[in-house]
Structure formats: structure tokens, C-alpha cells
């Protein structure tokens, strides 16, 4: 006996011979999943519509701001914005505009406004409570967005809210508060300086009045009209030195106040932007600051020297020397400013884009000027000590008069100096321009930006279709079952026939036309409706078996399957009928001794059958049962035995097959599934060929591989496979369905039902 027929697949190579999917394959997959796609589309589309029409509308108002850099007071000693480049400044302004500090100012503004009750986040919640201040600030921060316009110095501020009025109103308040804070920042130094000078001027006016009164009282009391020329000159020198000292003190206090304000503002910026300042000086900057302080001190000492009695011809020389000191001090200040700017740009300040570089640089510059002012004061005190020593040599009354005169002159000069400084500060303050200008105020939007109905509907359509298609292809990928003949052929085995699903309505109508007077199982389609596509498929199976390339005539055929409920009994029954209709004498043996079905299909009693014969309790003549099909006899299973495999493996079973071959042209045996039990494997060794039935959409590829391997392990002859329950329309579409079904006669598309 040959070990296998020529078409038996190689059991050592069972990898799927997968081929690239064509466009038609994709279309067929989508057609099979059309209901999934349809349901997904409807579900997502309806959900999108509900979301779109139930979501409260959101309105967006827009205002535009111009960030100007050409400030009119950039050259002022007190200007804070003369440092930094434009790109960094625009980025800084964006961050400040989005900062918590601005949002807090906006909320405070809204709390005091007349429209407070019209703003949504001031309304009570459902439980009667109200949002906290911080909650409202968070809402403002999350609801606004700032974008720069390309290649311009313009920022676009957008704010979203639940009503057109609220969106426009709050957008304008944000812009106003931002511009206001910017103006306050720009005016901070000169305003503080003006306030400081005003305070000092009030004090000095009072001191001048008091010093004049003391001098007048002393002169009247002591009857002294004036001082001699030498004493007058000494008093003037001393007064000038004290005036310079007073001016230096005021300058120090002013710059110290400015430095404190700058550092305070810098701290606020750091907190608002959430960054840290890591370095504000270098050894070179410290050296420049010290050199500036020394130069200021030397200038003071030099000035005190030329105030003394000198030759008239030396004045030009001394004026030139003073000019050199002034130029050196100016150069040192410029170099200090340059080094401060380099420090900011070098990255020694962490995240310079988010901390105002102008403030950092100004802090460094002011620190140097404060140190220089301190050195100047120290030098002036030394000069005053010399003049005071000379004053002590005067007579008592002259000394008292000189001191009173000196005090009056100092107060007078200081008062004049403060008056001039105050006027300068007022001019600077009034000239200080804002560098933020509101170009366009926000107006109430006419329509909401959210939800975007057209966009949402389009996205709903795309998402619904995409989700359905995705699920379909995922299920196709995860589905390991065979669905079409090509799936089976990829496993290396032939498909002898493709059996379509049996349609119940058509079968019932055909049974009514048949009217044989006895019960006929609907699964016997080849008898009930011989012209149906299903019957034709079984005749195709019959023909392919007859022309199979086997080494000897095919007389005994075993019909099995990989698993249960795959249609092997239905296939065996209809194949037997098709063989009988061709004029062959056929016997159908029910060898499924575990779950027999053939007797029920043909309306017979199973108690007298195969197991009875094999057990010796039934003679051969009583084994065969007549059927209502001409040329077809049935061997029922008999009483279910406790040891089916042992009975089927007996020599008596082999002898029975030989005897049946002598009496019939074709012997067809229905057996249990090959994977479940060994019965099919045993029977496959004593028949001419085995037919493996697989069910489309149910039998998995691995199960088919396993079944073939088990048959191969016992050297069974595998004739091929039968793809049962094939959904022509579901796989190939309505055109193939129409062609397949209507070729044999007109019929209407009805609901199908599966049989085994």
C-alpha cells in the first residue's frame, strides 16, 4: 500500500504561503465587514451629532497689540528698556501677557466692574458655592491664547468664553491691564525718583528756612554784619564741598532706591515666569565697578583741589584735566553697560528669553553706580575734614558765623539742585511713553468657534468610517479561520468542492413541491432540490472525486472533519445521494459511534447497525437498511459502545469493508472529527481515500494543519478538502452571488440558515 497519494501536502512545511493582498482583496474584506462599518458609522455619527448639538457654544474674541521698541526716553539714565534685542523682547512680552500676574489683575478688575454679574465664573455653582479667586485666575489663563504675527511686532490675543459679550469684554480687559502694567513698569524708576526728590525738597526747604533764620538771629544778636574775605572764601569752599556731599548722598539714595525697585520688579518677574536667576556678575564686571568708583573718588578730590586758591593761569589746565576725568567715567559706564548686556546674552542668566534682560542688565549697571556714589561720598568726607580743620582755627564768633553761613549756603545750593532735579524728573515722567499699544479692540463675535458643526460632522463621518474599517481589518487579521478556497489552498491542500450555505426558505418550498409523503431532512438538498446551486456543488465534488489522480480505483471514501459541527455528516449524506443519482450502487456507513447522525437524517432506527454487527449480534443481511433514495442503502451506527476505537480497529471491520466493496460500487463512511478522537485516523488506514470537511468562517487554519498532520502520521490518503458553508455573496459580492445562484434558475435572495 502506498503511503500517500500524489497530492498529499508535505507535512514538514505548513507555513501559510501568504501572498500580497490586492485591491480586490481589500474590497472583499470591506464588503464582508459592511455591517460592522455601517454600525460603526451610524454610532459614531449619532454620537458626533449629539455632542455637536448638545455642547454649549464657545465664542472667541480677538484683539491685537503692538509692541513698540523706539521709546522716546531710551537715552534717559533711568530707562529700563534700553537693553535686549527685539526678538527676545517680543517673546518676553508674550510670556508676561500669559502670566498669572496679568490674570490676577484681570480678575480684580472684573470684580470691581459693573458687568461682574454677567461674567460666568462669578456665577454661583449648582451647589450654591462660588469659585475661589485662584479658580477664576486659572480660568482666565486657560481661556486665553497669545500668538505673534510673523515678521511684525504685533501680538494677537484670543479669549474664549460662553457668550460673545464675555469673550470680547474680558479680551479687552486683558489688553488694558497688560498695557497698564507695561506703562507702570516703564514709569517705575522715574516715578519713584520724582517722589523721592519731592520728599527731599520739602525737607530741604524747611532746613533752608531754618538755617536762614539762625544766621539772621546770630548776626542781630552779635552785631556782626559779615565775614572777612579770607573767611568768606573758606566758607564758600566748605559750602561747595558740603553741597557736593549732599548732592552725592541724594544721588546715592536715588540710585539705591532705583536698584531696590529694579530688584523687586525682577523678583516679581521671576515668580510670574517661574524661573531662577543664577548669576548677575563676573570678575571683570566687578573690576569695572571698582574702577568706576575709584574714578568718581579721584574726580571729587580733584574738584576740591581746584576750588582752593590757585593761580588764574592754571585754570585751563585744570579744566582739561576735569574733562579727562569725565570722559573716563563716561567710558567706564558704557563699558559696564556693554558687559552687562554680554552677560545676559551669554546665558549666565538662566532662560534669558523669559526674564527681562533689561532688568538684569540695569541691576548690574545700577550696582556699579551705587558703588561709585559711595566712593564719591567717602572722598568728599575727606575733603570736608580738611576744611573743617581750617575752620577750627577761626575765632569763636567768627567760627559760629562761618558755620551758620556755610549751612545756609549748603541748604540753598541743595534746594536749588533738588528743584532742578525735580523738574527733570517731571519731564522724564511725562515723556515716558508706553511701548504697548492696542491696535484693535475685541468686538463681540457673531458665531461660535466651538463646536464647529461642519468640521465635527466631517470628522464624525471620517472617524465612523475609519473606526468601522479599522475594526473590520483588525478582525480579519485576528481571524484565523478559513473563509474562501484560497485560504485553504494556501495550506497546500486541494479544495475539491465549495459548498454554499443552504437556504432554508428555498429548501422548504422545494420540499413542498417534492411531496413524497414521508419526512425528509432539509439537509438532503441533493434529493429535495437537485437543481439548486448546493446540489450542483455536491455533483462537482462527485465529479472531482471520480477524476482524482489516485493510484487505484476509488471505492471506499472516509468523510471526516477537523472539529465538530463542520458539516461532515451532511456532506457524506449528500455525496452519497449524488453518487447514487449517477447510477452507482452506494452504501453510506455511519461510523461516528460517539455522536451518530445518519440514521436521523434518513429517518431510520440506529439500534440495529454497525456496532451490533461488529459485536456479532447482527447478521450481515440485517445490517443494510433501505432508504428512500434509489441505489442508496444505509448502515446505521447501532448501539453506542463503550469502546468505539477498539471496535473500528478490529479485523471484522476490515472484512466488512471488503464485503461492502463486493456488493456496492461506492462505500462512503461518516466518521468522528479527526482531532477529537482516533476513530477517523484508524478508519483512514483501511479506505481508499479520506475527504476532510472544513467550515468557512469557523474552522481555523491551525486546526486544519493539525488534522492533516494526524492523517499523515498514519499514512492516510488525503483526497482533498471540502469547503462547506461558503458565503459567496459575503466573500465575493452580489455579482458572484447572482451569477452562482441564478445560473441554475431564477431565485430571490432570502435569509440563509446553516446546517451540519
Buried (B, 14 or more C-beta within 10 A) or exposed (E): EEEBBEBBBEBEEBEEEEEEEEEEBEEBBBBBBEEBBEBBBEEBBEEBBEEBEEEEEBBBBBBBBBBEBEBEBEEBBBBBBBBBEEEBBBBBBBBBBBBBBBBBBBBBBBEEBEEEEBBEBBEEEEEEEEBEEEEBBBBBBEBBEBEBEEEEBBBBBBBBBBBBBBBBBBBBBBBBBBBBBBBEBBBBBBBBBBEBBBEBBEEBBEBBEEBBEBBEEBBEEEEEEEBEEEBEBBBBBBBBBBBBBBBBBBBBBBBBBBBEBBBEBBEBBBEBBEBEBEEBBBEEBBEBBBBBBBBBBBBBEBBBEBBEEEEEEEEEEBEEBBEEBEEBBEEBBEBBBEBBBBBBBEEBBEBBBBBBBBBBBBBBBBBBBBBBBBBBBBBBEEBBEBBBEEBEEBEEEBBBBBBBBBBBBBBBBBBEBBBEBBEBBBBBBEEBBBBBBBEEBBBEBEEBBBBBBEEBBEBBBEBBBBBBBBBBBEEBEEEEBBBBBEBBBBBBBBBBBBBBBBBBEBBEBBBEEEEEEEEBBBBBBBBBBBEBBBBBBBBBBBBBBEEBEBEEEBBBBBBBBBBEBBBBBBBBBBBBBBBBBBEBBBBBBBBBBBEBBBBBBBEBEBBBBBBBBBBEEBEEEEBBBEBBBEBBBBBBBBBEBEEBBEBBBEEEBEEBBEEBBEEBBBBBBBBBBBBBBBBBBBBBBBBBBBBBBBBBBBBBBEBBBBBBBBBBEBEBBBBBBBBBBBBBBBBBBEEEBBEBBEEBEEBEEEEBEBBB
